């Protein structure tokens, strides 16, 4: 079985500051890990994903995440926040090999102040 | 342009009404999904489909039903809506294996 824990339902940063959104996962099989972003009144868009290979994954809009197996973590970072980054971010894990059944975390709302 | 579409975007309806939420994708994906999303909660998978004439219930029990008569179309139906069905419903599709999901913009359902 798979599960995801996102620490912090809300994260507030100033424009230009580092963004760090935390995600820890549990999986009985080698996981595939995803970060999705949801802007107001829109569906979810894929930011980045980890499948196998390089543990540092780069995504769209300057975001990246590092898979740390020893810590069962997949934290999302961005060096410098923009106002347009304000959105809800969801971490997800897929452990099934034949079917894409994602298990999502509860989401973290990122607030960016001027 | 390949995409996934959901209609209506918002729906307010009275208790006891039958409703159908539409979902269509133009990417030729075999796999389609319905997720339910409540504020501050994780998304829960309520239905999925491997392909035409194949539907399965997801991890979260739901009184809704789905059908998959055509590859591109995966509608969700509530025979008798209740206030407890108020939620956001997200449709998604994917290609083979463990590829990423493509999501629609969602339907926000409010049952009075």
Interface residues (C-beta under 8 A of the other chain):
Chain A: X4 X9 X32 X34 X36 X41 X42 X43 X44 X45 X46 X49 X51 X90 X94 X96 X97 X98 X99 X100 X101 X102 X103 X104 X105 X106 X107
Chain B: X4 X6 X9 X31 X33 X35 X40 X41 X42 X43 X44 X45 X48 X50 X58 X59 X90 X92 X94 X97 X98 X99 X100 X101 X103 X104 X105 X106
